[in-house]
Amino acid sequence: MPLFDYRCAACGHQFEVLVLRGKEPEACAACGAARLERLLSLPAVKSESTRAKAMAAAKRRDQAQAKDQAHEQRKYELSHDD
Ligand SMILES: [Zn+2]
């Protein structure tokens, strides 16, 4: 499916649009400005569900790292307590 990511040059709102028969969106879904840029650097086909999964995975990774860092900090404090 021809899904494209667009970004509004006026407010920065990003959204995906299913472009059928070359009919591109004319206005930002958030603010209505007609200054849209198609984001070519992103994969053209990308569902919301895969994006949500990727974000959830990144969040879990960040939390694991934060936990590790807290643990290392605690070890450091304990070993330098005298
Ligand atoms: Zn906008």
PDB file of the backbone (N, CA, C, O) and the ligand in Angstrom, with CONECT records:
HET     ZN  A 101       1
ATOM      1  N   MET A   1       0.858  -1.204   0.000  1.00  0.00           N
ATOM      2  CA  MET A   1       0.000   0.000   0.000  1.00  0.00           C
ATOM      3  C   MET A   1       0.884   1.242   0.000  1.00  0.00           C
ATOM      4  O   MET A   1       1.904   1.287   0.689  1.00  0.00           O
ATOM      5  N   PRO A   2       0.497   2.229  -0.760  1.00  0.00           N
ATOM      6  CA  PRO A   2       1.319   3.450  -0.856  1.00  0.00           C
ATOM      7  C   PRO A   2       1.133   4.371   0.350  1.00  0.00           C
ATOM      8  O   PRO A   2       0.431   5.380   0.283  1.00  0.00           O
ATOM      9  N   LEU A   3       1.775   3.999   1.441  1.00  0.00           N
ATOM     10  CA  LEU A   3       1.697   4.840   2.642  1.00  0.00           C
ATOM     11  C   LEU A   3       2.901   5.775   2.663  1.00  0.00           C
ATOM     12  O   LEU A   3       4.037   5.339   2.472  1.00  0.00           O
ATOM     13  N   PHE A   4       2.650   7.053   2.895  1.00  0.00           N
ATOM     14  CA  PHE A   4       3.742   8.002   2.981  1.00  0.00           C
ATOM     15  C   PHE A   4       3.669   8.783   4.286  1.00  0.00           C
ATOM     16  O   PHE A   4       2.589   9.044   4.816  1.00  0.00           O
ATOM     17  N   ASP A   5       4.843   9.147   4.789  1.00  0.00           N
ATOM     18  CA  ASP A   5       4.914  10.005   5.958  1.00  0.00           C
ATOM     19  C   ASP A   5       5.031  11.450   5.498  1.00  0.00           C
ATOM     20  O   ASP A   5       5.814  11.777   4.607  1.00  0.00           O
ATOM     21  N   TYR A   6       4.244  12.293   6.120  1.00  0.00           N
ATOM     22  CA  TYR A   6       4.310  13.715   5.808  1.00  0.00           C
ATOM     23  C   TYR A   6       4.595  14.487   7.081  1.00  0.00           C
ATOM     24  O   TYR A   6       4.240  14.066   8.181  1.00  0.00           O
ATOM     25  N   ARG A   7       5.240  15.620   6.905  1.00  0.00           N
ATOM     26  CA  ARG A   7       5.463  16.509   8.026  1.00  0.00           C
ATOM     27  C   ARG A   7       4.970  17.895   7.649  1.00  0.00           C
ATOM     28  O   ARG A   7       5.231  18.388   6.552  1.00  0.00           O
ATOM     29  N   CYS A   8       4.258  18.512   8.570  1.00  0.00           N
ATOM     30  CA  CYS A   8       3.751  19.858   8.340  1.00  0.00           C
ATOM     31  C   CYS A   8       4.864  20.860   8.617  1.00  0.00           C
ATOM     32  O   CYS A   8       5.457  20.853   9.695  1.00  0.00           O
ATOM     33  N   ALA A   9       5.147  21.724   7.641  1.00  0.00           N
ATOM     34  CA  ALA A   9       6.202  22.721   7.801  1.00  0.00           C
ATOM     35  C   ALA A   9       5.773  23.834   8.743  1.00  0.00           C
ATOM     36  O   ALA A   9       6.612  24.583   9.244  1.00  0.00           O
ATOM     37  N   ALA A  10       4.472  23.948   8.986  1.00  0.00           N
ATOM     38  CA  ALA A  10       3.967  25.018   9.847  1.00  0.00           C
ATOM     39  C   ALA A  10       4.030  24.634  11.318  1.00  0.00           C
ATOM     40  O   ALA A  10       4.504  25.415  12.143  1.00  0.00           O
ATOM     41  N   CYS A  11       3.550  23.421  11.657  1.00  0.00           N
ATOM     42  CA  CYS A  11       3.478  23.072  13.074  1.00  0.00           C
ATOM     43  C   CYS A  11       4.319  21.853  13.436  1.00  0.00           C
ATOM     44  O   CYS A  11       4.446  21.523  14.615  1.00  0.00           O
ATOM     45  N   GLY A  12       4.905  21.171  12.428  1.00  0.00           N
ATOM     46  CA  GLY A  12       5.757  20.035  12.721  1.00  0.00           C
ATOM     47  C   GLY A  12       5.025  18.725  12.932  1.00  0.00           C
ATOM     48  O   GLY A  12       5.647  17.703  13.224  1.00  0.00           O
ATOM     49  N   HIS A  13       3.715  18.746  12.787  1.00  0.00           N
ATOM     50  CA  HIS A  13       2.911  17.541  12.955  1.00  0.00           C
ATOM     51  C   HIS A  13       3.279  16.520  11.889  1.00  0.00           C
ATOM     52  O   HIS A  13       3.342  16.846  10.704  1.00  0.00           O
ATOM     53  N   GLN A  14       3.527  15.260  12.319  1.00  0.00           N
ATOM     54  CA  GLN A  14       3.849  14.210  11.357  1.00  0.00           C
ATOM     55  C   GLN A  14       2.719  13.209  11.305  1.00  0.00           C
ATOM     56  O   GLN A  14       2.141  12.851  12.331  1.00  0.00           O
ATOM     57  N   PHE A  15       2.411  12.763  10.114  1.00  0.00           N
ATOM     58  CA  PHE A  15       1.325  11.794   9.975  1.00  0.00           C
ATOM     59  C   PHE A  15       1.519  10.959   8.726  1.00  0.00           C
ATOM     60  O   PHE A  15       2.214  11.344   7.786  1.00  0.00           O
ATOM     61  N   GLU A  16       0.882   9.810   8.751  1.00  0.00           N
ATOM     62  CA  GLU A  16       0.958   8.907   7.616  1.00  0.00           C
ATOM     63  C   GLU A  16      -0.282   9.060   6.761  1.00  0.00           C
ATOM     64  O   GLU A  16      -1.389   9.202   7.281  1.00  0.00           O
ATOM     65  N   VAL A  17      -0.100   9.032   5.457  1.00  0.00           N
ATOM     66  CA  VAL A  17      -1.229   9.157   4.547  1.00  0.00           C
ATOM     67  C   VAL A  17      -1.175   8.037   3.523  1.00  0.00           C
ATOM     68  O   VAL A  17      -0.127   7.744   2.947  1.00  0.00           O
ATOM     69  N   LEU A  18      -2.309   7.429   3.315  1.00  0.00           N
ATOM     70  CA  LEU A  18      -2.432   6.431   2.259  1.00  0.00           C
ATOM     71  C   LEU A  18      -2.738   7.172   0.965  1.00  0.00           C
ATOM     72  O   LEU A  18      -3.834   7.704   0.783  1.00  0.00           O
ATOM     73  N   VAL A  19      -1.758   7.200   0.072  1.00  0.00           N
ATOM     74  CA  VAL A  19      -1.898   7.967  -1.170  1.00  0.00           C
ATOM     75  C   VAL A  19      -2.433   7.063  -2.277  1.00  0.00           C
ATOM     76  O   VAL A  19      -1.734   6.177  -2.768  1.00  0.00           O
ATOM     77  N   LEU A  20      -3.653   7.299  -2.650  1.00  0.00           N
ATOM     78  CA  LEU A  20      -4.283   6.509  -3.704  1.00  0.00           C
ATOM     79  C   LEU A  20      -4.315   7.301  -5.004  1.00  0.00           C
ATOM     80  O   LEU A  20      -4.700   8.470  -5.041  1.00  0.00           O
ATOM     81  N   ARG A  21      -3.897   6.622  -6.067  1.00  0.00           N
ATOM     82  CA  ARG A  21      -3.918   7.240  -7.401  1.00  0.00           C
ATOM     83  C   ARG A  21      -3.214   8.606  -7.412  1.00  0.00           C
ATOM     84  O   ARG A  21      -3.653   9.543  -8.080  1.00  0.00           O
ATOM     85  N   GLY A  22      -2.111   8.692  -6.654  1.00  0.00           N
ATOM     86  CA  GLY A  22      -1.315   9.908  -6.661  1.00  0.00           C
ATOM     87  C   GLY A  22      -1.982  11.107  -6.012  1.00  0.00           C
ATOM     88  O   GLY A  22      -1.521  12.238  -6.162  1.00  0.00           O
ATOM     89  N   LYS A  23      -3.084  10.855  -5.281  1.00  0.00           N
ATOM     90  CA  LYS A  23      -3.793  11.968  -4.654  1.00  0.00           C
ATOM     91  C   LYS A  23      -3.170  12.254  -3.290  1.00  0.00           C
ATOM     92  O   LYS A  23      -3.462  11.566  -2.312  1.00  0.00           O
ATOM     93  N   GLU A  24      -2.328  13.252  -3.231  1.00  0.00           N
ATOM     94  CA  GLU A  24      -1.626  13.563  -1.997  1.00  0.00           C
ATOM     95  C   GLU A  24      -2.470  14.481  -1.118  1.00  0.00           C
ATOM     96  O   GLU A  24      -3.337  15.205  -1.607  1.00  0.00           O
ATOM     97  N   PRO A  25      -2.201  14.439   0.188  1.00  0.00           N
ATOM     98  CA  PRO A  25      -2.947  15.327   1.096  1.00  0.00           C
ATOM     99  C   PRO A  25      -2.620  16.784   0.802  1.00  0.00           C
ATOM    100  O   PRO A  25      -1.502  17.106   0.399  1.00  0.00           O
ATOM    101  N   GLU A  26      -3.577  17.647   0.999  1.00  0.00           N
ATOM    102  CA  GLU A  26      -3.360  19.055   0.665  1.00  0.00           C
ATOM    103  C   GLU A  26      -3.130  19.921   1.890  1.00  0.00           C
ATOM    104  O   GLU A  26      -2.581  21.019   1.788  1.00  0.00           O
ATOM    105  N   ALA A  27      -3.554  19.422   3.060  1.00  0.00           N
ATOM    106  CA  ALA A  27      -3.435  20.243   4.253  1.00  0.00           C
ATOM    107  C   ALA A  27      -3.081  19.393   5.464  1.00  0.00           C
ATOM    108  O   ALA A  27      -3.391  18.203   5.520  1.00  0.00           O
ATOM    109  N   CYS A  28      -2.427  20.027   6.432  1.00  0.00           N
ATOM    110  CA  CYS A  28      -2.062  19.371   7.676  1.00  0.00           C
ATOM    111  C   CYS A  28      -3.318  18.958   8.433  1.00  0.00           C
ATOM    112  O   CYS A  28      -4.271  19.729   8.553  1.00  0.00           O
ATOM    113  N   ALA A  29      -3.301  17.727   8.942  1.00  0.00           N
ATOM    114  CA  ALA A  29      -4.449  17.222   9.687  1.00  0.00           C
ATOM    115  C   ALA A  29      -4.596  17.926  11.035  1.00  0.00           C
ATOM    116  O   ALA A  29      -5.678  17.935  11.623  1.00  0.00           O
ATOM    117  N   ALA A  30      -3.512  18.511  11.518  1.00  0.00           N
ATOM    118  CA  ALA A  30      -3.547  19.139  12.842  1.00  0.00           C
ATOM    119  C   ALA A  30      -3.902  20.629  12.777  1.00  0.00           C
ATOM    120  O   ALA A  30      -4.765  21.097  13.520  1.00  0.00           O
ATOM    121  N   CYS A  31      -3.228  21.377  11.878  1.00  0.00           N
ATOM    122  CA  CYS A  31      -3.430  22.821  11.876  1.00  0.00           C
ATOM    123  C   CYS A  31      -4.041  23.338  10.577  1.00  0.00           C
ATOM    124  O   CYS A  31      -4.439  24.500  10.501  1.00  0.00           O
ATOM    125  N   GLY A  32      -4.120  22.481   9.549  1.00  0.00           N
ATOM    126  CA  GLY A  32      -4.770  22.891   8.308  1.00  0.00           C
ATOM    127  C   GLY A  32      -3.886  23.651   7.352  1.00  0.00           C
ATOM    128  O   GLY A  32      -4.345  24.077   6.292  1.00  0.00           O
ATOM    129  N   ALA A  33      -2.609  23.832   7.707  1.00  0.00           N
ATOM    130  CA  ALA A  33      -1.705  24.550   6.806  1.00  0.00           C
ATOM    131  C   ALA A  33      -1.389  23.690   5.590  1.00  0.00           C
ATOM    132  O   ALA A  33      -1.268  22.471   5.702  1.00  0.00           O
ATOM    133  N   ALA A  34      -1.257  24.314   4.448  1.00  0.00           N
ATOM    134  CA  ALA A  34      -0.980  23.576   3.215  1.00  0.00           C
ATOM    135  C   ALA A  34       0.512  23.582   2.909  1.00  0.00           C
ATOM    136  O   ALA A  34       0.929  23.841   1.780  1.00  0.00           O
ATOM    137  N   ARG A  35       1.300  23.295   3.929  1.00  0.00           N
ATOM    138  CA  ARG A  35       2.759  23.277   3.731  1.00  0.00           C
ATOM    139  C   ARG A  35       3.291  21.920   4.179  1.00  0.00           C
ATOM    140  O   ARG A  35       3.922  21.801   5.230  1.00  0.00           O
ATOM    141  N   LEU A  36       3.030  20.914   3.376  1.00  0.00           N
ATOM    142  CA  LEU A  36       3.418  19.560   3.755  1.00  0.00           C
ATOM    143  C   LEU A  36       4.678  19.114   3.022  1.00  0.00           C
ATOM    144  O   LEU A  36       4.862  19.384   1.835  1.00  0.00           O
ATOM    145  N   GLU A  37       5.524  18.436   3.751  1.00  0.00           N
ATOM    146  CA  GLU A  37       6.724  17.854   3.145  1.00  0.00           C
ATOM    147  C   GLU A  37       6.600  16.340   3.243  1.00  0.00           C
ATOM    148  O   GLU A  37       6.289  15.796   4.302  1.00  0.00           O
ATOM    149  N   ARG A  38       6.846  15.673   2.129  1.00  0.00           N
ATOM    150  CA  ARG A  38       6.845  14.220   2.204  1.00  0.00           C
ATOM    151  C   ARG A  38       8.209  13.760   2.711  1.00  0.00           C
ATOM    152  O   ARG A  38       9.246  14.177   2.196  1.00  0.00           O
ATOM    153  N   LEU A  39       8.196  12.906   3.712  1.00  0.00           N
ATOM    154  CA  LEU A  39       9.445  12.423   4.293  1.00  0.00           C
ATOM    155  C   LEU A  39       9.912  11.191   3.542  1.00  0.00           C
ATOM    156  O   LEU A  39       9.369  10.098   3.708  1.00  0.00           O
ATOM    157  N   LEU A  40      10.924  11.384   2.715  1.00  0.00           N
ATOM    158  CA  LEU A  40      11.379  10.299   1.854  1.00  0.00           C
ATOM    159  C   LEU A  40      12.362   9.384   2.552  1.00  0.00           C
ATOM    160  O   LEU A  40      12.609   8.265   2.103  1.00  0.00           O
ATOM    161  N   SER A  41      12.927   9.864   3.662  1.00  0.00           N
ATOM    162  CA  SER A  41      13.953   9.077   4.327  1.00  0.00           C
ATOM    163  C   SER A  41      13.373   7.894   5.090  1.00  0.00           C
ATOM    164  O   SER A  41      14.083   6.933   5.387  1.00  0.00           O
ATOM    165  N   LEU A  42      12.080   7.963   5.408  1.00  0.00           N
ATOM    166  CA  LEU A  42      11.458   6.878   6.163  1.00  0.00           C
ATOM    167  C   LEU A  42      10.940   5.812   5.213  1.00  0.00           C
ATOM    168  O   LEU A  42      10.639   6.087   4.052  1.00  0.00           O
ATOM    169  N   PRO A  43      10.842   4.607   5.717  1.00  0.00           N
ATOM    170  CA  PRO A  43      10.272   3.549   4.875  1.00  0.00           C
ATOM    171  C   PRO A  43       8.866   3.922   4.424  1.00  0.00           C
ATOM    172  O   PRO A  43       8.072   4.440   5.209  1.00  0.00           O
ATOM    173  N   ALA A  44       8.567   3.663   3.178  1.00  0.00           N
ATOM    174  CA  ALA A  44       7.280   4.074   2.626  1.00  0.00           C
ATOM    175  C   ALA A  44       6.127   3.290   3.237  1.00  0.00           C
ATOM    176  O   ALA A  44       5.026   3.811   3.411  1.00  0.00           O
ATOM    177  N   VAL A  45       6.396   2.038   3.557  1.00  0.00           N
ATOM    178  CA  VAL A  45       5.328   1.219   4.133  1.00  0.00           C
ATOM    179  C   VAL A  45       5.695   0.858   5.559  1.00  0.00           C
ATOM    180  O   VAL A  45       6.679   0.161   5.810  1.00  0.00           O
ATOM    181  N   LYS A  46       4.897   1.338   6.472  1.00  0.00           N
ATOM    182  CA  LYS A  46       5.191   1.121   7.880  1.00  0.00           C
ATOM    183  C   LYS A  46       3.882   1.275   8.645  1.00  0.00           C
ATOM    184  O   LYS A  46       3.291   2.354   8.663  1.00  0.00           O
ATOM    185  N   SER A  47       3.449   0.232   9.254  1.00  0.00           N
ATOM    186  CA  SER A  47       2.155   0.296   9.934  1.00  0.00           C
ATOM    187  C   SER A  47       2.322   0.873  11.333  1.00  0.00           C
ATOM    188  O   SER A  47       3.421   0.874  11.888  1.00  0.00           O
ATOM    189  N   GLU A  48       1.254   1.351  11.883  1.00  0.00           N
ATOM    190  CA  GLU A  48       1.279   1.889  13.237  1.00  0.00           C
ATOM    191  C   GLU A  48       1.674   0.807  14.237  1.00  0.00           C
ATOM    192  O   GLU A  48       2.317   1.094  15.246  1.00  0.00           O
ATOM    193  N   SER A  49       1.292  -0.428  13.958  1.00  0.00           N
ATOM    194  CA  SER A  49       1.561  -1.488  14.926  1.00  0.00           C
ATOM    195  C   SER A  49       3.053  -1.794  15.010  1.00  0.00           C
ATOM    196  O   SER A  49       3.569  -2.045  16.099  1.00  0.00           O
ATOM    197  N   THR A  50       3.758  -1.776  13.868  1.00  0.00           N
ATOM    198  CA  THR A  50       5.189  -2.028  13.934  1.00  0.00           C
ATOM    199  C   THR A  50       5.895  -0.860  14.609  1.00  0.00           C
ATOM    200  O   THR A  50       6.886  -1.046  15.315  1.00  0.00           O
ATOM    201  N   ARG A  51       5.384   0.328  14.391  1.00  0.00           N
ATOM    202  CA  ARG A  51       5.984   1.496  15.046  1.00  0.00           C
ATOM    203  C   ARG A  51       5.792   1.406  16.561  1.00  0.00           C
ATOM    204  O   ARG A  51       6.711   1.683  17.332  1.00  0.00           O
ATOM    205  N   ALA A  52       4.593   1.018  16.970  1.00  0.00           N
ATOM    206  CA  ALA A  52       4.304   0.888  18.401  1.00  0.00           C
ATOM    207  C   ALA A  52       5.206  -0.173  19.023  1.00  0.00           C
ATOM    208  O   ALA A  52       5.703   0.001  20.136  1.00  0.00           O
ATOM    209  N   LYS A  53       5.412  -1.266  18.305  1.00  0.00           N
ATOM    210  CA  LYS A  53       6.278  -2.330  18.823  1.00  0.00           C
ATOM    211  C   LYS A  53       7.705  -1.830  18.963  1.00  0.00           C
ATOM    212  O   LYS A  53       8.373  -2.113  19.957  1.00  0.00           O
ATOM    213  N   ALA A  54       8.172  -1.090  17.970  1.00  0.00           N
ATOM    214  CA  ALA A  54       9.536  -0.575  18.005  1.00  0.00           C
ATOM    215  C   ALA A  54       9.708   0.387  19.174  1.00  0.00           C
ATOM    216  O   ALA A  54      10.737   0.374  19.849  1.00  0.00           O
ATOM    217  N   MET A  55       8.703   1.217  19.409  1.00  0.00           N
ATOM    218  CA  MET A  55       8.783   2.177  20.510  1.00  0.00           C
ATOM    219  C   MET A  55       8.763   1.459  21.847  1.00  0.00           C
ATOM    220  O   MET A  55       9.485   1.841  22.768  1.00  0.00           O
ATOM    221  N   ALA A  56       7.940   0.420  21.962  1.00  0.00           N
ATOM    222  CA  ALA A  56       7.862  -0.341  23.204  1.00  0.00           C
ATOM    223  C   ALA A  56       9.188  -1.023  23.481  1.00  0.00           C
ATOM    224  O   ALA A  56       9.634  -1.082  24.627  1.00  0.00           O
ATOM    225  N   ALA A  57       9.818  -1.538  22.440  1.00  0.00           N
ATOM    226  CA  ALA A  57      11.106  -2.207  22.590  1.00  0.00           C
ATOM    227  C   ALA A  57      12.171  -1.212  23.033  1.00  0.00           C
ATOM    228  O   ALA A  57      12.994  -1.518  23.895  1.00  0.00           O
ATOM    229  N   ALA A  58      12.151  -0.026  22.442  1.00  0.00           N
ATOM    230  CA  ALA A  58      13.118   1.007  22.796  1.00  0.00           C
ATOM    231  C   ALA A  58      12.926   1.450  24.242  1.00  0.00           C
ATOM    232  O   ALA A  58      13.895   1.726  24.949  1.00  0.00           O
ATOM    233  N   LYS A  59      11.680   1.514  24.670  1.00  0.00           N
ATOM    234  CA  LYS A  59      11.366   1.925  26.037  1.00  0.00           C
ATOM    235  C   LYS A  59      11.887   0.882  27.036  1.00  0.00           C
ATOM    236  O   LYS A  59      12.477   1.216  28.063  1.00  0.00           O
ATOM    237  N   ARG A  60      11.648  -0.391  26.698  1.00  0.00           N
ATOM    238  CA  ARG A  60      12.125  -1.457  27.575  1.00  0.00           C
ATOM    239  C   ARG A  60      13.644  -1.417  27.685  1.00  0.00           C
ATOM    240  O   ARG A  60      14.203  -1.631  28.761  1.00  0.00           O
ATOM    241  N   ARG A  61      14.313  -1.139  26.554  1.00  0.00           N
ATOM    242  CA  ARG A  61      15.768  -1.089  26.541  1.00  0.00           C
ATOM    243  C   ARG A  61      16.266   0.069  27.410  1.00  0.00           C
ATOM    244  O   ARG A  61      17.233  -0.081  28.157  1.00  0.00           O
ATOM    245  N   ASP A  62      15.607   1.214  27.310  1.00  0.00           N
ATOM    246  CA  ASP A  62      15.994   2.371  28.119  1.00  0.00           C
ATOM    247  C   ASP A  62      15.823   2.082  29.598  1.00  0.00           C
ATOM    248  O   ASP A  62      16.678   2.438  30.410  1.00  0.00           O
ATOM    249  N   GLN A  63      14.712   1.432  29.951  1.00  0.00           N
ATOM    250  CA  GLN A  63      14.458   1.122  31.353  1.00  0.00           C
ATOM    251  C   GLN A  63      15.509   0.164  31.890  1.00  0.00           C
ATOM    252  O   GLN A  63      15.976   0.318  33.019  1.00  0.00           O
ATOM    253  N   ALA A  64      15.885  -0.836  31.074  1.00  0.00           N
ATOM    254  CA  ALA A  64      16.898  -1.796  31.494  1.00  0.00           C
ATOM    255  C   ALA A  64      18.226  -1.088  31.708  1.00  0.00           C
ATOM    256  O   ALA A  64      18.941  -1.392  32.662  1.00  0.00           O
ATOM    257  N   GLN A  65      18.562  -0.151  30.836  1.00  0.00           N
ATOM    258  CA  GLN A  65      19.815   0.583  30.968  1.00  0.00           C
ATOM    259  C   GLN A  65      19.798   1.445  32.223  1.00  0.00           C
ATOM    260  O   GLN A  65      20.796   1.525  32.940  1.00  0.00           O
ATOM    261  N   ALA A  66      18.677   2.082  32.487  1.00  0.00           N
ATOM    262  CA  ALA A  66      18.564   2.937  33.671  1.00  0.00           C
ATOM    263  C   ALA A  66      18.756   2.113  34.935  1.00  0.00           C
ATOM    264  O   ALA A  66      19.388   2.560  35.892  1.00  0.00           O
ATOM    265  N   LYS A  67      18.208   0.909  34.928  1.00  0.00           N
ATOM    266  CA  LYS A  67      18.321   0.020  36.078  1.00  0.00           C
ATOM    267  C   LYS A  67      19.784  -0.381  36.284  1.00  0.00           C
ATOM    268  O   LYS A  67      20.285  -0.383  37.408  1.00  0.00           O
ATOM    269  N   ASP A  68      20.458  -0.719  35.187  1.00  0.00           N
ATOM    270  CA  ASP A  68      21.865  -1.092  35.257  1.00  0.00           C
ATOM    271  C   ASP A  68      22.702   0.050  35.811  1.00  0.00           C
ATOM    272  O   ASP A  68      23.574  -0.160  36.655  1.00  0.00           O
ATOM    273  N   GLN A  69      22.431   1.261  35.331  1.00  0.00           N
ATOM    274  CA  GLN A  69      23.210   2.412  35.766  1.00  0.00           C
ATOM    275  C   GLN A  69      23.004   2.679  37.248  1.00  0.00           C
ATOM    276  O   GLN A  69      23.955   3.009  37.956  1.00  0.00           O
ATOM    277  N   ALA A  70      21.766   2.539  37.728  1.00  0.00           N
ATOM    278  CA  ALA A  70      21.474   2.747  39.135  1.00  0.00           C
ATOM    279  C   ALA A  70      22.221   1.720  39.968  1.00  0.00           C
ATOM    280  O   ALA A  70      22.752   2.035  41.033  1.00  0.00           O
ATOM    281  N   HIS A  71      22.258   0.492  39.476  1.00  0.00           N
ATOM    282  CA  HIS A  71      22.945  -0.592  40.170  1.00  0.00           C
ATOM    283  C   HIS A  71      24.443  -0.304  40.259  1.00  0.00           C
ATOM    284  O   HIS A  71      25.053  -0.475  41.314  1.00  0.00           O
ATOM    285  N   GLU A  72      25.022   0.128  39.156  1.00  0.00           N
ATOM    286  CA  GLU A  72      26.450   0.429  39.132  1.00  0.00           C
ATOM    287  C   GLU A  72      26.778   1.589  40.073  1.00  0.00           C
ATOM    288  O   GLU A  72      27.802   1.578  40.757  1.00  0.00           O
ATOM    289  N   GLN A  73      25.908   2.573  40.097  1.00  0.00           N
ATOM    290  CA  GLN A  73      26.111   3.726  40.964  1.00  0.00           C
ATOM    291  C   GLN A  73      26.098   3.306  42.433  1.00  0.00           C
ATOM    292  O   GLN A  73      26.905   3.782  43.231  1.00  0.00           O
ATOM    293  N   ARG A  74      25.175   2.411  42.779  1.00  0.00           N
ATOM    294  CA  ARG A  74      25.043   1.929  44.146  1.00  0.00           C
ATOM    295  C   ARG A  74      26.306   1.146  44.552  1.00  0.00           C
ATOM    296  O   ARG A  74      26.809   1.290  45.666  1.00  0.00           O
ATOM    297  N   LYS A  75      26.800   0.323  43.628  1.00  0.00           N
ATOM    298  CA  LYS A  75      28.008  -0.457  43.895  1.00  0.00           C
ATOM    299  C   LYS A  75      29.188   0.474  44.152  1.00  0.00           C
ATOM    300  O   LYS A  75      30.011   0.248  45.040  1.00  0.00           O
ATOM    301  N   TYR A  76      29.239   1.527  43.343  1.00  0.00           N
ATOM    302  CA  TYR A  76      30.329   2.495  43.463  1.00  0.00           C
ATOM    303  C   TYR A  76      30.287   3.184  44.831  1.00  0.00           C
ATOM    304  O   TYR A  76      31.307   3.345  45.500  1.00  0.00           O
ATOM    305  N   GLU A  77      29.076   3.584  45.222  1.00  0.00           N
ATOM    306  CA  GLU A  77      28.912   4.267  46.506  1.00  0.00           C
ATOM    307  C   GLU A  77      29.288   3.357  47.667  1.00  0.00           C
ATOM    308  O   GLU A  77      29.928   3.799  48.621  1.00  0.00           O
ATOM    309  N   LEU A  78      28.891   2.081  47.590  1.00  0.00           N
ATOM    310  CA  LEU A  78      29.176   1.134  48.658  1.00  0.00           C
ATOM    311  C   LEU A  78      30.677   0.885  48.782  1.00  0.00           C
ATOM    312  O   LEU A  78      31.199   0.754  49.889  1.00  0.00           O
ATOM    313  N   SER A  79      31.362   0.822  47.654  1.00  0.00           N
ATOM    314  CA  SER A  79      32.783   0.492  47.682  1.00  0.00           C
ATOM    315  C   SER A  79      33.633   1.707  48.038  1.00  0.00           C
ATOM    316  O   SER A  79      34.827   1.578  48.310  1.00  0.00           O
ATOM    317  N   HIS A  80      33.014   2.888  48.036  1.00  0.00           N
ATOM    318  CA  HIS A  80      33.767   4.085  48.409  1.00  0.00           C
ATOM    319  C   HIS A  80      33.163   4.746  49.634  1.00  0.00           C
ATOM    320  O   HIS A  80      33.110   5.971  49.743  1.00  0.00           O
ATOM    321  N   ASP A  81      32.711   3.906  50.552  1.00  0.00           N
ATOM    322  CA  ASP A  81      31.966   4.448  51.683  1.00  0.00           C
ATOM    323  C   ASP A  81      32.893   4.859  52.818  1.00  0.00           C
ATOM    324  O   ASP A  81      32.477   5.601  53.708  1.00  0.00           O
ATOM    325  N   ASP A  82      34.131   4.397  52.806  1.00  0.00           N
ATOM    326  CA  ASP A  82      35.058   4.731  53.892  1.00  0.00           C
ATOM    327  C   ASP A  82      35.895   5.910  53.516  1.00  0.00           C
ATOM    328  O   ASP A  82      36.738   6.344  54.300  1.00  0.00           O
TER     329      ASP A  82
HETATM  330 ZN    ZN A 101       0.312  21.620  10.831  1.00  0.00          ZN2+
END
